[in-house]
Amino acid sequence: MLRLWNFTFVGILDHGPTIAAAIRSNVSDAMQLRADVSSLDGWTVVSLFGELDVASAPNLREQLIQLVSQGSHLLVLDLEGLDFLDSTGLGAIISALKRARTNGGDLRLVCTQSRIRRLFEITALDKAFPLFTSLDAAVRA
């Protein structure tokens, strides 16, 4: 079952109207990250669009930690909409993986873009994160 929340903001990950009101941040138009949160077969899916970099990674890290703290221990990050990913963004993803696994969950990635996949391969993070080609494959693995 797919459940989609229509809460998306520039520069933050949102998981409901009360959280959104408390965490809005200002991010310049040049460094935007949009995150759409939905649910699919018991997994919380976070679809990212834009740039995950030094400007946007801290907000994403906070919101992923908050999702796990609220009980979303099974996470899928859909990276298909990312235009750019730097080491700070990788750090935010690693942080979310550690938090999810510490709480008995897991984090999986959907990524088919060669330039983004290459970052995971160069850093050997593809060994820590299974990289899937679709949401269905990530959820059903």
Residue pairs with C-beta under 8 A, 6 or more apart in sequence:
1 39
1 40
1 41
2 38
2 39
2 40
3 38
3 39
3 40
4 36
4 38
4 39
5 14
5 15
5 16
5 36
5 37
5 38
7 14
7 15
7 16
7 17
7 20
7 37
8 14
8 34
8 35
8 36
9 20
9 24
9 34
9 35
10 27
10 29
10 32
10 33
10 34
11 25
11 26
11 27
11 31
11 32
11 33
11 55
11 56
11 59
12 20
12 23
12 24
12 25
12 33
12 35
12 59
12 60
12 63
13 35
13 37
13 46
13 59
13 60
13 63
13 64
13 67
14 20
14 23
14 35
14 37
14 63
15 37
15 63
15 66
15 67
15 70
15 72
19 63
19 66
23 59
23 62
23 63
25 59
27 33
27 55
27 56
27 59
28 55
31 51
31 53
31 55
31 56
32 50
32 51
32 56
33 48
33 49
33 50
33 51
33 52
33 56
33 59
33 60
34 48
34 49
34 50
34 81
35 46
35 47
35 48
35 49
35 60
35 63
36 46
36 47
36 49
37 44
37 45
37 46
37 47
37 67
38 44
38 45
38 47
39 45
40 76
40 135
40 139
41 139
41 140
42 74
42 139
43 74
43 75
43 76
43 108
43 138
43 139
44 67
44 72
44 74
44 75
44 76
45 75
45 76
45 78
45 135
45 139
46 64
46 67
46 75
46 76
46 77
46 78
47 78
47 80
47 81
48 60
48 77
48 78
48 79
48 81
48 82
49 81
49 82
50 56
50 81
50 82
50 83
50 84
51 82
51 83
51 84
51 85
52 60
52 82
52 84
52 85
52 86
52 89
52 92
53 84
53 85
53 86
53 88
53 89
54 86
54 88
56 89
57 86
57 88
57 89
57 91
57 92
58 88
58 92
60 89
60 92
61 91
61 92
61 95
61 96
64 75
64 92
64 95
64 96
64 99
65 95
65 96
65 99
67 75
68 75
68 96
68 99
68 100
68 103
68 105
72 105
73 100
73 103
73 104
73 105
73 106
74 100
74 105
74 106
75 96
75 100
75 105
75 106
75 107
75 108
76 107
76 108
76 109
76 110
76 135
76 138
76 139
77 93
77 96
77 107
77 108
77 109
77 110
78 110
78 135
79 85
79 109
79 110
79 111
79 113
79 116
80 110
80 111
80 112
80 113
82 113
82 116
85 116
85 119
90 119
90 123
90 125
93 107
93 109
93 129
94 125
94 128
96 107
97 107
97 128
97 129
100 106
100 107
101 107
107 129
108 129
108 130
108 132
108 138
108 139
108 141
109 120
109 129
109 130
109 131
109 132
109 138
110 131
110 132
110 133
110 134
110 135
110 137
110 138
111 117
111 120
111 131
111 132
112 133
117 126
117 131
119 125
120 126
120 129
120 131
130 138
130 141
132 138
132 141
